[in-house]
Amino acid sequence: MHEAISQTVLTHYLLTGAILFTLGIVGFVVRRNLIVMFLCTEMMFQGIIVTLVAFSRYHMNFDGQTFVIFVLTIAAAEAALALGLVVLLFRRRHTLDAEAWSIMKG
C-alpha cells in the first residue's frame, strides 16, 4: 500500500528543487566557461525533475513522473549536442571562454 508523502516532506523536496534550480541559474549567469554553463543547465533540469517527482508523488498522480522521462531525454540530447558544440568551439578558438564567442561573424 502506497501512501502519499506528507506536506512537510513535500516542502523539503520543493526546497531542494528550488535550491538546485537557483544554483544552476546563478552558475549559468556568473560563470564564463562553456562547460560549466552547460553543467549548470543540467543542474536546472535536475531541480525541475525533483519538483515534478515530488508533486507527482504528493498527488498520487504519476503523470509528473512520466513527464520526467521526457525531460531526462531532452537533457541527454542537450548534453550530447552541447559536448559536440564545445569541442567544435574549442578547436576553432582554443578557449572555452564564452566572451570569445559573444561576437559572431555572419
Secondary structure, 3 states (H helix, E strand, C coil): CCCCCCHHHHHHHHHHHHHHHHHHHHHHHHCCEHHHHHHHHHHHHHHHHHHHHHHHHHCCCCHHHHHHHHHHHHHHHHHHHHHHHHHHHHHHHCCCEHHHHCCCCC
